[in-house]
Amino acid sequence: MPLDIPQSASKDLLGNVLHLMQEMTPRDVNALRKLKEHNLVLLEVKITAVSASLGMTMDDLRLPSETQILTLLRGEKALFPGQWDRLTEGDILFLLINVRHEAYIRQVLTSPTPILLAE
């Protein structure tokens, strides 16, 4: 899989990317290709003290219908949808999303004043 790294990328970033690529199996690379073919990306978002989503339930968030919450990391535990009620500071969400919704979903989950999608 060709990798386009901007010339402005730091040596540390380049080192991290190369390390990650060395750890990937052919199966991992194939899975990423399949997601890309369908305009899907795996998104990781951390809930902070200033996130308006802090304390919200998944229903409160009004995420696009194509969004699939895969898991939530809370401390040492991986929780799945239905195993938590409200988002807390430090929660890390992993979502499978359509790439066209990425900016909106990041904004809803991390912004102090999100603009909610009117469906």
Secondary structure as UniProt FT lines:
FT   TURN            7..8
FT   HELIX           11..23
FT   HELIX           26..37
FT   TURN            38..39
FT   STRAND          40..46
FT   TURN            49..50
FT   TURN            52..55
FT   HELIX           58..61
FT   TURN            65..66
FT   STRAND          68..74
FT   TURN            75..76
FT   STRAND          77..79
FT   TURN            81..82
FT   TURN            89..90
FT   STRAND          92..98
FT   HELIX           99..101
FT   HELIX           102..110
//
